[in-house]
Amino acid sequence: THYTVICLLLSYDVSEYNGGFIFRYLHNVARLAHVAAEAELKVPFADQLPSRQAQLATLKNTEEFDVLIVGGGATGAGCALDAVTRNLKTALVERNDFSSGTSSRSTKLIHGGVRYLQKAIMQLDYEQYMMVKEALHERANLLEIAPHLSAPLPIMLPVYKWWQLPYYWAGIKMYDLVAGIQCLKSSYVLSKTKALELFPMLKKDKLVGAIVYYDGQHNDARMNLAIALTAARYGAAVANYTEVVHLLKNNDPETGKQKVCGARCRDVLTGQEFDIKAKCVINATGPFTDSLRKMDNQETQNICQPSAGVHIVIPGYYSPDNMGLLDPATSDGRVIFFLPWENMTIAGTTDTPTKVTAHPMPGEDDINFILTEVRNYLSPDVEVRRGDVLAAWSGIRPLVTDPDSKDTQSICRNHIVSISVSGLVTIAGGKWTTYRSMAEETLDAAIKAHNLSAEPCKTVGLMLEGAKSWTPTLYIRLVQDYGLEKEVAQHLASTYGSKAFDVAKMAQVTGQRWPIVGKRLVSEFPYIESEVSYAVKEYACTAIDVIARRTRLGFLNVQAADEALPRIVQIMGKELNWSPDRQTAELEAAKKFLYHEMGYRSRSEQLTKTSEINLDYQEKRFHKFDKESKGFITTVDVQRVLESINVHIDENALHEILNEVDLNKNGQVEIDEFLQLMSAVKKGQVSDSRLAILLKTAEETLDMRGPVTVDRSGGGV
C-alpha cells in the first residue's frame, strides 16, 4: 500500500483563497535534465555585463516591463532568468545584495531530501513524495548547468544498531530508485573497518557499519549570483540595493478594481526614488513574503512561518576531504549534517521558530547544541573545542503554512504560488534545490493570470554564468598561462568557471619568482586581490558583499575576513571612488556584520568567560613579559622578548595579535585579560590564539636556554 502513491501522475491543484487563487505544484516531473537548452537564445550582453548604473537607468527609463520581480534570492533570480528567456521584458530589484539572505546561509546541499521520502512512505504522504521526486530531477539539472559551482558528494550514515542497517539501507535504496536514471551514484553498505578507513575520526564504540549515499553540494551564494548574472546577460534589468517603497496600483477598466501595476523603488545607496511600471509584479522575498503582501493588502493573513537554522564552520581536519556525515536522530530529534566545504567543515543545522529579521544572529545555545552532537559522533580522541568554531551563521527558512489552519502541522517545505485580488503574484516556501521549477511554475501562473504573451519555459539545461566551456582541468591552463598558484587556480576555476580567465587577467604581478601573479588577501585562503576588483563588475557595492558573497571568507573564518577587510576596502575604494569617510564607514559596517551575523561576537565572548585556573602559575607567565611590573603588556614588551630569542615580527602584525585579546581596546593587554585568555585556551573555548601560541613558544625557548653558567661565560673573565 505504501508504494501505490508512487505510480500516480501529477497535475495542478487550484484552490480559492482570500478572493484569489493558490496554485499548488503537483507537476509531472518526468522530464530529464539535459545540457543543451531547449532553444537557441540571443544573449544581448554576452561580452560585457551592463554596469549597475546602466541597469538602474533601464529600470527608470523603460515605459513598462512585462514582469517586475521583487527579491534577489535564488527564487527571485530564477524567476528573472525564466521570464527573460521566455522573451518577457524583465526587471528584478533586491533591497540588499543578491543572495544576502537565506540563499547564502544554507547547508550548501543540492538534495532531494532523504527524510522527506521517509515521511512520504511511512505516512502515505503523496505531496512529500512528489516533492522528493521533483527535487531529485532539479538536483540533476543543477549539477549539469553549473558544474563549476556544484559536484556530487558522498554522505555517510553511520549505523550503531544491527536492526537499523536493513531499515536505513531500504530507505536509501528507495531514494536511489526514485532518482531513477538521475541517480548520481548508487548507494552502498560499508563494514565497520571500511567506514573507519574512510572516516577515521568516527566514534568506533558499538559501530556496526555505515551506508553511503550521494547528494549534490554547491557554493550557494555564488550559485545565486550566477543565476542573477545569467538573467542580466540575457537582457533582464537587475539591480541590487534597490528597495520597494510601496506598490503602484491603477483601476482596471474592465472590472473597476484596483490592480498592481508596478512599484515605487528607492536606490538604497543614493536615496533616489523612482517608479517601475510592470504588467505583473512577482513577490519572491523569502522570509519577507508577508511584508510585501501587506503592502498590497493590509488585511491579508500571513502564509510564512519563519524558522531559524544555525550552522557552524570548524577546521577541515574534522572531516575527510570528500565525505560528509548525516546524523539522522540527534538528542532532540533534529537532523545534523557534518560536511566538508571549501576546505573547511560545516556542521548544522538547527530548526527553531524565529521572528523575521534582515540580520539574523547565531545563538550560543545553538552553537553548543551542534558541537555536542558533533562530539557524540566523533572519536573521544578528537577534542571538539568551542574555540574551533571559526564562523557561525543563522539563516531564516521561509516555511509555508496554511493561514486557515489552527495548528502548525500544515507547515511543510513545499511551496505555493498565490495570486491576490489585485494581481500580485507571490511565490513562497520551497527550498534551494527546486528554485528553477518553482520559478517555472510561478511564471506559468503569472502569464496565465495576466494574459502575457510568452514562450514556453527554456531553463531546463540552460547553462549558468561561467559554465559554458568549463572543464575539470581548466585550472591547469590558469597555472600555465598566468603563473597562478595551483590552489588559487583551482579556486578561481571552481568559483568563476570559464570567467576565471577574466579574473586572472586583472591579477597584479607579485614580483616573486612564484607565483607570478595573484597576491592573496590572507595567507591561508586562496582568495586574491583581483577578485575584489572583479566583484565590482559583478555588482558588489559594499565590503560585506565581497567577504560574504563574492568570496566566502566571512563564512569560513571571521578572523581572516577581519584581517582582509582593510585591503578589500582600499581596493573597492579605488574602483568606486569612495571618499575616506565612505571607506571608514564600509570598514565599520563590515566589522559589525562579522561581529553580529558571522559569529565573531560569540567567538570573542569566550574570552570573557571565567574558569578556574592556576592563577599563581599564570601570573608568573605574565610577569616574564611584564618585566617592569606595570600590570599590562604592550607590543614593546612582546617585541623585546621575541628579539631575545631571535624572532622578528612586524610591528603592525604584532599590534593586530594583541588587539585580538585587548578586550577594552586601550592598546595593551592587562593581567585580567591575559588570565581570561589562558583560561579560555585551557577550556578549549578559544583556539588558534596567536598571542597564546606566540607567548608559549617564547616561554619554552627561554626555559630551554636556562641560566648561563660561569664556566661557559669564560669564568667571568
N, C-alpha and C positions, 0 to 999 in steps of 0.2 A: 504494500500500500504506500509505503514511504516514497517509492520511486515512480509512482504513477504520474506525479506532477511534472516530472522531467520531460515527459513526452508531449506536453501541451505547447501550442504556439501562442504568441502574444499579439495584442492589439492595443490601441489607445483606450483608456478608460476615462470618460469625461464625466465630471460631476459638477453640479451647480454649487457655487459658494458665494455668499455675500453679494448677490447680484451679478457676479461674474462667473468665470469657469475655472476649474482646475483640471489640467491635463496630467494624468499620472502616466509615467513612461512604462509601458508594457510593450516594448517594441521588439520585433523579430530581429535578433542579433546574429543570425546565421552567417552573415557576410564575413569574409576573411579579410584581414589586413593585407595590403599589397604595397609594394614600394612605389609604383608609378601612380600618380594622381589620376582621378577618373577622366580628366580632360586637360588639355594644354591650356595654361592660363598665362595672360600677359602679366609681366612684372614691371610696373612703371618705375620703380626705384631699385632696380637690380644692382646698379653700380654704387650708388651712394644714398644713404637714408636722408630724408629731409631733416633739417635741424628742428629743435623744439619750437623755436621762434616761427619757423615756416609752418609747422603743424598748427600752432595757435592762430596764425594768420588765416589758414584754411578754415579752421573752426569758426572764426569770426566772420569771414567773408563769403562763406557758402550760403546761398539763399535758403536751401532746405536739404537736409540729409534724409535718406530713407530710414536709417536706423541710428539712434544715439544710445550707446551702451554706457551705463554708469557703473564703474568698478573695474579695476585693472588687475584683479587676481587671475587665477587660472581659468575660471569660468568666464569672466568678462572678456579676457584676451581671446579665449576660444570662440566666444560669440562674435567678436570683431573679425577674426580670421574666417569664420564660417560665412558671415554676412558679406564681406568684401569679395570673397571668391565666388559668391553667387551673383556677382555683378550688382550688388546693392551699394549705394553711396553711404559709406560707413564712418561714424565718429565714435571715439571712445575717450572718456575722461576718467581720471583717477585723482582723488584729492590728496593722496600721498604719493608714494612711488609704486611702480609696478611690483606686485608680489610683496608689498610691505607688511601685509597682514598674515592671515592664516596660511596662504600658499607658500610662504618661505619658512614656515615653522612646523612642517610635517615630520613624519618619521622617515621620510625620504624613500618610501617604498612605492612601487607600482604593483599593486596586488589585487587579486580577486576577492580575498577575504575568506580565509580558511574557516574562521569561527562563524561567519555568516552562513556558510554551507552547512556547518554542523546544526545550526538553528533551523535551517530550511528543512533538513532531513528529519530531525528529532521532533519538530513542531509542525511538520507538513506545511511549511510556510512557502507558498509559491512565489511571493514577491521577493523574499530573501534569496531564493534560488535563482531567479531571473537577474537579480542584482549581481550575483556572483558570475553568472553566465555572461552578462554584459561587460562586467569589469575585466574578465579574462580576455574577451575579444579586444577591449580597449588597451589592455596591457600589451598584447601582441603588436597592436598598431603603433603604440607609443615607442616601443623598443625599436621599431623599424624607421619611424620618421625622425627620430633624434638619437641615432646610435652613439654619437659622441657624448651625449649627456646621460645616457642610460645603459644598463647592462643587466643580464641575469645574475642573481645572487643566490647561492645555496644557503638554506636556513636549516639549522639542526634543531630537532625537537628531542631533547634527552628524555629517556624513559627510566623511571625508578621503581616501577612495579610491573611484574610479569604480565598481569592481566591487561595492562594498558597498551602493551605492544601491538596485539592484533586490533585493538579498538582504534588506536591512532593510525595504524597502518591502513585500515579500511577507509578511514576518513580522508587521509591524504591521497590514497589511490582514487577515491571519488573526485577529489579536486583535480587530479590529472585527467580523469575521464570527462569531466565537464569541460575542461580546456580543449579536449579533442586534439586535432592536429596543431592547435596553437599552444600545446604544452611545451614549455621551454626545454625541459629535460625531465625524464621520468624520475620519480622519487624512488628512494631505496632505503633498505634497512642496514644498519651498522651494528657490528658486535661491540661489546664494551671496549675491547682493545683497540679496535679501529676508530671508535668515537674519540677515545682519549688521544689517539695519534693525530687526528685532525684538529681536535680542540683540547690541547694538553692542560689548559687551566681549568677544565671542567671538574666538578666535585666527583670523586671516584666512589665514595661510600654508597652502597646499595644500587649503583648504576647497573641497569640491565642491558642497555643498548641505546640506540638512537635511530630516529628516522630523519632523513634529509629530503626536503622538497625545494622547489625553485620558485622564486618570485623575481620581480624586477626591482632595481634600485636606480635612483636618479638624483641629480642636483636640482632640487625643486625650484629655487629662486631663479636659477639660470634657465631652467625649462620654461618657466612662466615668461621670462623676458624674451626667450626665443620665439614663443608664440606671438607675443605683442609685436616684436620686431618684424616677424614674418608678415603679420597683418599690415604693418606700415609699408613693407616692401611692395605689397600688392595694391597699395593705394588707400588704405584706411588712414584717416586723420586721428592720430592718437596723441594724447598729452597727459603726462603725469603732473602732479601738483596743480590740478585744476578741479576745483570743488563746485558741486552743485549747491547753489544758494536756495533756490526754490524751483518748482516745476512750472512751466508755462502751459496755459490752457486757453482754448477757444471754444466757441459754440459750434456744435455740429449742425450744419444747415438742415440735414435730413431729420435728425431726432430732436434737435434743440437742446441736447445735453452737452455738458462741458466735456471736452476731450483733451488729453495731454498732447501737446504739440511741440515739446522741446523743454529746455531748461535754461535758467539764468545761472551762469557759471562765473567763478572768480579765480583768477590766476593767483594762487597762494603766494607766489614769490614776489609779485608786484602789487597785489591788491586790486588790479584792474578787473572790472566786471563786464560781461558781455553775454548776449543771448545766442543760443544754438537752437535753430528750428529743426524739427525732425517729424516725419510721419509716424514714427514709432519710437518709444523710449523703453529700453530694457534695463531693469533693475538687477544687477549682478554684484551686489555689495556684500555678500557673505554674511558675517555676523551683524552687519548694519542694515540688513534687509528691511526690517520693520521701520527703521528711521525714514527711509525713502518712501515706503508705503504710506506712512503717516503724513508725509508731505503731500501725497495725493489725496488722502482721506484720513482726517484725524480720528475718525470713529472706527477705523478698521482694527480687527483683532490681530494680535501677534501670532506669527506662524513659526518664529525662530526660537529655539530653546538652546542657548549657548552653553557649551561645555569646554572647560579648560583642560588642555593636555600639556604636561610639562615633560621636557626631555633634558638630559644632561650629556655633556661631552667629557669623556675621560681619555687618557692616553691610549694610543693604538696598541700598546702591548697587552691590553686587557682582552683582546680578541685576535683570532687569526686574521691574516690579510684578506682572505676571501671566503669567510664562513660566518654567517650570522647565527643567532640563537633565539629561540622562542620559548618563553616560559608561559605555558597555556593556563596555569592556575596559580596565581600568586596568593599571598596570605589573605587578601580580601577579595579574590575572585577576578581581579583585573588581569589583562594580558600584558606582558612586558616583552619588548624586543630588545635585543642586545646585538648591535650591528656595526660592522666596520664601515667607515665612511670618510673619504678624504684623508686617509692615513690616520684617522682617529677612531674612537669607538663611541657610538651613540647608544644611550640606554633610555628607554621610555616606552609607553607613555602613561600618564595618569589620566583620569577621566572624572572630573568633578564639576558640578554646576557652577556657573560664574555669571557675573554681570558683564555686559558688553563694554569694552574699553578699547581705545586705539593704542594703548600702551600696556598690554598685559605683562605681569611680572612673575617670575618663578618664585614659589614659596619655599621656605626652608623645610617645611614638613614634607612637601612633595619630593624635594631633592633627597631627603633622608629615606623616604619610603623606597625610592628607586635604588638607592645604594644598598639598603637592607635586602631587597630582592636579588640584587646582583651578588651580594655575599652568599646568599642561600644556594646559588647555583655554581659558584666558583670554589676551587680547592681552598682549604684552610691555609695552604702555603702562600696563596696570593692575598696580601693585605690590601683590602679595599679601603682607601683613605678618603675622608671628606675633602682633604686638600688636593686630591687628584681631579676634582671637578674643575675643568678648565673653562667651561662655559655652561650656561643653562638658560633655557627659554621656555616661554609659555605661549601656546597658540590657542585660539578660540575656534572650536568647531561649530559651524552653523547648523546644528541638527534641526530637523523639521518636526514639528508637532502639529497635530490636528487641533485647531483652536476650539472646536466644539467638544473635545474630549475632556473629561474631568480628572483623568489620571495621566501619568507620564508613560504609560505603556505604549502609547501611539508614537513615541519618539523612535525614529529609525535613521539609518544613514542613507536612505534613499532620498530622492529629490522630488519636488513638484514644480510645475510651471503654472502660474496663475495669471489671469488677465482681469484687471479691475474693470468696473463700470466705465471709467474714463479712459480705458485702453492701456494703462500702464502694465507692461509685461514683467513679471517677476520670476526669476529662476532662483530657487532656494534649496539648500541642503546638498546632498550628494557628497562626493569625495574626489580627491585629486585625480585618481586613475580614470574616472569617467568624464572628465571635463569636456572632451570632444563630443561624446554622444549627448551630453547634457546641452551643449551649445547647439547641436543639430536639432534636437527636439524643441529648444527654445525658439530658434529661427523658424522652424516649421509652423509652430503655433503663432508666432508674430506675423508671419507672411499671410497666414490664413485669416487672422483676426483683423488685419489692417489692409487686406487686399493689395499687397505689394507684388510687383512684377519681379520675379526672381527665378534663377535657375536652381536645379537640384543641388544638394549638398556635395561638395567636392573635397572635403577634408580627410577622408579616409585615404591613407597613403601619401598625403601631401607633406613633402619634406620640410622640416623647420629650418630656421636660420642656422647656417653652418653645417648642415647635414649633407648637403649635396657635395659629392666628390671627397667626402671624408673616408679615410681608411684607417684600420688599426695601426698601420705603420707610418702614418702621416708625420708623427713626431720625429722620425729619423730624418726626414727632409728638413725639418726645422733645425735640427742639430747640424746637419751638413751644410745647409745653405746660409745659416745665420750665426753659427757658433754659439748656440744656446746650451746651457747645461741640460743633460738628459732629463732630469727631474722637472725642470722648468718647461722643457719642450713637451713632455708628456702631459703636464698640467694644462698648457695652452691648447694642445690638441683636443683634450677631453673637455675643455671648457668652451672653446670658441669654434671647434670643428675646423672647417676649411677657412674660416675667418681668422684663424691663428696667425696666418702669414701677415695680415694687416697689423696685428699687434706686434709681431716680431720686427716689422719694418720700422715701427716707431721707437723701438728699443734703442737706448743710448749705448755707445761703446764704453766698456768698463775700464779700459786702459790696462787690463791684465792679460796675461798670456791665455788664460782660460777661466771663465767663459769670455768670449769676445764681446758679446752684447748681453744685456739683461741684468740690470742691478736689482737685487732683491729688496723688498720693502722691509722684511725682517729675515734673519738668517735661517730660521728653521722651517719656513714655509716658502713654496715656490712662486709666490706672487711677486711680480716685477713692476717697476715704476711705470713702464709704458702702458700697463693695464689701466692705470688711473687716467691717463690721457685718453685712452680708447673708451673708457667708461663714459666720458663726457659725450662722445659720439653716440653712445647707447642711452642717451637721455638721463644720465646721472646728474643730479642737480645739487646734491649735498654730500658731505663726507660720509654720512651714515649710509647713503646709497652705495658707496664704494666698499665700506668694510662689512656691510651686511648682505648685499645682494649682487653687486657686480663681481666682487670677490666674496668669499665666505669666511674671511678672517675673524670677524666678530663672533660668528657662530662656533668657531673652532677653538679660539684661545683669546679670552678678553684682555689678558695682559699683553700679548703680542699685538693685538689690534690697537691697544692704547699706545704702545711703543711706536707703531707705524703712523699714527694719526698726524703728527706734525708734518711729516714729509708728504702725506696724502693731501693735506690742506694746502701745503705750499704749491704742489703741482696743480691742483684744481684751481687755486687762486690765480695762477698764471694763465691757465686755459680759459677761465671765465671772467678774468679781470676783476677779481674780488679786491675790495679795499682792505687795509689792515684790520679795521673794525669787523668787517664781514668774516675774515679769516679767524679772528679770535672767537667770534660768535659760533662759527662752524665747529671749531675745536671743542668749545664748551658743550655744544649740543650733542656732539658725538660721544664725548666722555660721559655725559648724562645718560645717553642711550645705553652704553656699555654697563654703566653702574646699575641702572634700574631694570632694563629689559633683557640683558645678556648675562646676568648673574654675578657681575663684578661686586655688587653690594653684598650678596651672600658670601662671596669669597673673602672680601675684606673684613666682614663681620666676624669671621673665625678668629681673627687676631685679637678681638676684644673679649673673647670668652676666657674665663678663668678656669684653672685646674690646678691640682696640687702638683708642685714640682719641688725639686731640691733647691730652695732659694739660696742657701749658702754657696753651693757649687756654682749656680748660675751667676750669682753676684761676683764671684771670683773671676769667672769667664769675662764678665762685663768689664771689670777693672783692668784686665790685661790690655784692653783697648783704650779705656779711660784712664790713662796714666796720671793725669792731673787731678783725678777725683772730682771732676766737675759735676758728675751726675748725669752726663749725656755724652753721646758720641757724635762727632761730625765727620764730614768727608776727610778732613785733615788727619784725624785720629786713625781712621782706617787706612788711608794712604800711607801714613808713616809706618804702620805695622807691615803692610804689604811690601813696601820698599825694602824693609829689613830682611824679607825672605826672597827678594829679587822678583817680585811680582808687580807689574806695572799696568794700571788700568786708567783709561781716560777719565778725566775729572767729571765730565758731563755724564758719562756712563755710571760712574760711582754715585753721583748725585741721584740718578734715577733709581739705583739699587736701594739707597737709603730711603728714598721717597715712598717706596712700597710699604715700609714699616712705620714711617713717620705719620702716625695717626692724626696728630693735631696740626700737621703741615707747617711746623715752625723751623724746618731746616735742620733738625737734629733729632737723634733717637735717644729719648730719656730711658732711664733704667727700667721704669714700669713698662714702657713699650717693648724693650728688649726682653723682659721676662714674659710678657704676653706672647711674643713671637716664639720663644723657646718652648713655652707651654703648648702652644698650638702645633708646633712642629712635632713635639713628643707625642701628642694625642692623634696625630695624623690629620688634624683639621686644616693644616697648611702644608703643602709640599712644594718643592721646587722654589723655595725662597732663596733668592740669590744671596741675600745678606747672610742668612744662616749657613749656607754652604760655604760662602767665602770665609766667614769667621772660623768655621770649623776647620777648614783647610789650613788657614793661617795658624790656628792654635796648635794643630797636630804637628805642623812643621816646626814651630817654636819649641814644642815639648820634645821633639826628636833631637833637636840640637843640644839641649841641656846646657849647663854652665861650662865654660871653657876652663880646663884645668891649668894650673900654674906651669906644669911641665910642658904642656902643649904651647903655652904662650912664650916659651923660651925662659922659664924660670923667673919671670918677672923682669927680665933684663930689657 
